[in-house]
Amino acid sequence: MEKDIDMQAVSAAIAGFLACHVLTCRFLVQEGVVDKDRFTAYLETAMEEMAPGIEDQRALFGLRQLIAALRAPLTSTPVQ
């Protein structure tokens, strides 16, 4: 059985998946659950280590977006 794939739907699903992870990580940093500098350094190191083995560098797009989001200023301070 052959079915057509709706590429817009797949793209939207992937974008939603990535956005969920970015928002979750930003929340954890904002609330002080995760240390921003250590987590960002960890992600950058992981990306550097993975990059040579990945043929299509677009595969690292989500990780780049997460790192950029963590570098952006937080919108509010954690509740004490």
C-alpha atoms as an extended CHARMM CRD file, in Angstrom:
* protein
*
        80  EXT
         1         1  MET       CA              0.0000000000        0.0000000000        0.0000000000  PROA      1               0.0000000000
         2         2  GLU       CA              1.5120000000        3.2990000000       -1.0880000000  PROA      2               0.0000000000
         3         3  LYS       CA              0.5990000000        6.5530000000        0.6650000000  PROA      3               0.0000000000
         4         4  ASP       CA              1.6700000000       10.1210000000        0.0180000000  PROA      4               0.0000000000
         5         5  ILE       CA              3.4270000000       11.9030000000        2.8410000000  PROA      5               0.0000000000
         6         6  ASP       CA              2.2010000000       15.3800000000        3.6840000000  PROA      6               0.0000000000
         7         7  MET       CA              5.5340000000       17.1630000000        4.0290000000  PROA      7               0.0000000000
         8         8  GLN       CA              3.9570000000       20.2710000000        5.5390000000  PROA      8               0.0000000000
         9         9  ALA       CA              2.4250000000       18.1490000000        8.2860000000  PROA      9               0.0000000000
        10        10  VAL       CA              5.7480000000       16.4030000000        8.9280000000  PROA      10              0.0000000000
        11        11  SER       CA              7.5430000000       19.7550000000        9.0240000000  PROA      11              0.0000000000
        12        12  ALA       CA              4.9680000000       21.1790000000       11.4480000000  PROA      12              0.0000000000
        13        13  ALA       CA              5.2490000000       18.1250000000       13.7010000000  PROA      13              0.0000000000
        14        14  ILE       CA              9.0370000000       18.4040000000       13.8180000000  PROA      14              0.0000000000
        15        15  ALA       CA              8.8730000000       22.1540000000       14.4920000000  PROA      15              0.0000000000
        16        16  GLY       CA              6.4260000000       21.5690000000       17.3390000000  PROA      16              0.0000000000
        17        17  PHE       CA              8.6140000000       18.8330000000       18.7890000000  PROA      17              0.0000000000
        18        18  LEU       CA             11.6770000000       21.0990000000       18.7230000000  PROA      18              0.0000000000
        19        19  ALA       CA              9.7760000000       24.0700000000       20.1410000000  PROA      19              0.0000000000
        20        20  CYS       CA              8.5810000000       21.9340000000       23.0480000000  PROA      20              0.0000000000
        21        21  HSD       CA             12.1370000000       20.9320000000       23.9210000000  PROA      21              0.0000000000
        22        22  VAL       CA             13.4540000000       24.4760000000       23.6060000000  PROA      22              0.0000000000
        23        23  LEU       CA             10.7210000000       25.8430000000       25.8610000000  PROA      23              0.0000000000
        24        24  THR       CA             11.2000000000       23.0710000000       28.4210000000  PROA      24              0.0000000000
        25        25  CYS       CA             14.9510000000       23.6660000000       28.6190000000  PROA      25              0.0000000000
        26        26  ARG       CA             14.4960000000       27.4360000000       28.8700000000  PROA      26              0.0000000000
        27        27  PHE       CA             11.9850000000       26.9250000000       31.6730000000  PROA      27              0.0000000000
        28        28  LEU       CA             14.3520000000       24.6410000000       33.5920000000  PROA      28              0.0000000000
        29        29  VAL       CA             17.1430000000       27.2100000000       33.2710000000  PROA      29              0.0000000000
        30        30  GLN       CA             14.8510000000       30.0920000000       34.1710000000  PROA      30              0.0000000000
        31        31  GLU       CA             13.6210000000       28.3040000000       37.3020000000  PROA      31              0.0000000000
        32        32  GLY       CA             17.1680000000       27.4910000000       38.3650000000  PROA      32              0.0000000000
        33        33  VAL       CA             16.7690000000       23.7200000000       38.0120000000  PROA      33              0.0000000000
        34        34  VAL       CA             19.5720000000       23.6180000000       35.4340000000  PROA      34              0.0000000000
        35        35  ASP       CA             22.6700000000       25.8280000000       35.4740000000  PROA      35              0.0000000000
        36        36  LYS       CA             22.5510000000       27.8600000000       32.2560000000  PROA      36              0.0000000000
        37        37  ASP       CA             26.2920000000       28.1360000000       31.6720000000  PROA      37              0.0000000000
        38        38  ARG       CA             27.0600000000       24.4840000000       32.3960000000  PROA      38              0.0000000000
        39        39  PHE       CA             24.1360000000       23.2330000000       30.3000000000  PROA      39              0.0000000000
        40        40  THR       CA             25.0070000000       25.4840000000       27.3620000000  PROA      40              0.0000000000
        41        41  ALA       CA             28.6620000000       24.3910000000       27.5200000000  PROA      41              0.0000000000
        42        42  TYR       CA             27.5580000000       20.7420000000       27.6310000000  PROA      42              0.0000000000
        43        43  LEU       CA             25.3450000000       21.1900000000       24.5530000000  PROA      43              0.0000000000
        44        44  GLU       CA             28.0720000000       23.0380000000       22.6370000000  PROA      44              0.0000000000
        45        45  THR       CA             30.5940000000       20.3010000000       23.4080000000  PROA      45              0.0000000000
        46        46  ALA       CA             28.1180000000       17.5960000000       22.4100000000  PROA      46              0.0000000000
        47        47  MET       CA             27.4130000000       19.3730000000       19.1200000000  PROA      47              0.0000000000
        48        48  GLU       CA             31.1320000000       19.7320000000       18.3550000000  PROA      48              0.0000000000
        49        49  GLU       CA             31.6760000000       16.0360000000       19.0420000000  PROA      49              0.0000000000
        50        50  MET       CA             28.7080000000       14.9040000000       16.9290000000  PROA      50              0.0000000000
        51        51  ALA       CA             29.1740000000       17.2750000000       13.9820000000  PROA      51              0.0000000000
        52        52  PRO       CA             32.0220000000       15.4280000000       12.2060000000  PROA      52              0.0000000000
        53        53  GLY       CA             30.0220000000       12.1880000000       12.0660000000  PROA      53              0.0000000000
        54        54  ILE       CA             26.8640000000       13.7930000000       10.6870000000  PROA      54              0.0000000000
        55        55  GLU       CA             26.7840000000       14.0150000000        6.9260000000  PROA      55              0.0000000000
        56        56  ASP       CA             23.9470000000       16.5520000000        6.6940000000  PROA      56              0.0000000000
        57        57  GLN       CA             24.6770000000       19.3390000000        9.1740000000  PROA      57              0.0000000000
        58        58  ARG       CA             21.0270000000       20.4130000000        9.0520000000  PROA      58              0.0000000000
        59        59  ALA       CA             20.4380000000       17.5320000000       11.4520000000  PROA      59              0.0000000000
        60        60  LEU       CA             21.9970000000       19.7230000000       14.1530000000  PROA      60              0.0000000000
        61        61  PHE       CA             19.4840000000       22.5280000000       13.5660000000  PROA      61              0.0000000000
        62        62  GLY       CA             17.4500000000       21.6850000000       16.6670000000  PROA      62              0.0000000000
        63        63  LEU       CA             20.5260000000       21.6760000000       18.8780000000  PROA      63              0.0000000000
        64        64  ARG       CA             21.6590000000       25.0130000000       17.4410000000  PROA      64              0.0000000000
        65        65  GLN       CA             18.1960000000       26.4630000000       18.1250000000  PROA      65              0.0000000000
        66        66  LEU       CA             18.2850000000       25.2070000000       21.7010000000  PROA      66              0.0000000000
        67        67  ILE       CA             21.7070000000       26.7340000000       22.3310000000  PROA      67              0.0000000000
        68        68  ALA       CA             20.5930000000       30.0460000000       20.8150000000  PROA      68              0.0000000000
        69        69  ALA       CA             17.4640000000       30.0420000000       22.9700000000  PROA      69              0.0000000000
        70        70  LEU       CA             19.4900000000       29.4100000000       26.1110000000  PROA      70              0.0000000000
        71        71  ARG       CA             21.8550000000       32.2620000000       25.2540000000  PROA      71              0.0000000000
        72        72  ALA       CA             18.9410000000       34.6780000000       24.8350000000  PROA      72              0.0000000000
        73        73  PRO       CA             18.0840000000       36.7860000000       27.8800000000  PROA      73              0.0000000000
        74        74  LEU       CA             15.5200000000       35.1850000000       30.1750000000  PROA      74              0.0000000000
        75        75  THR       CA             12.1590000000       36.9200000000       30.3040000000  PROA      75              0.0000000000
        76        76  SER       CA             11.6520000000       36.8100000000       34.0670000000  PROA      76              0.0000000000
        77        77  THR       CA             13.4180000000       35.8850000000       37.2550000000  PROA      77              0.0000000000
        78        78  PRO       CA             12.8070000000       32.6410000000       39.1340000000  PROA      78              0.0000000000
        79        79  VAL       CA             10.3350000000       32.6910000000       42.0040000000  PROA      79              0.0000000000
        80        80  GLN       CA             12.0920000000       32.2600000000       45.3510000000  PROA      80              0.0000000000
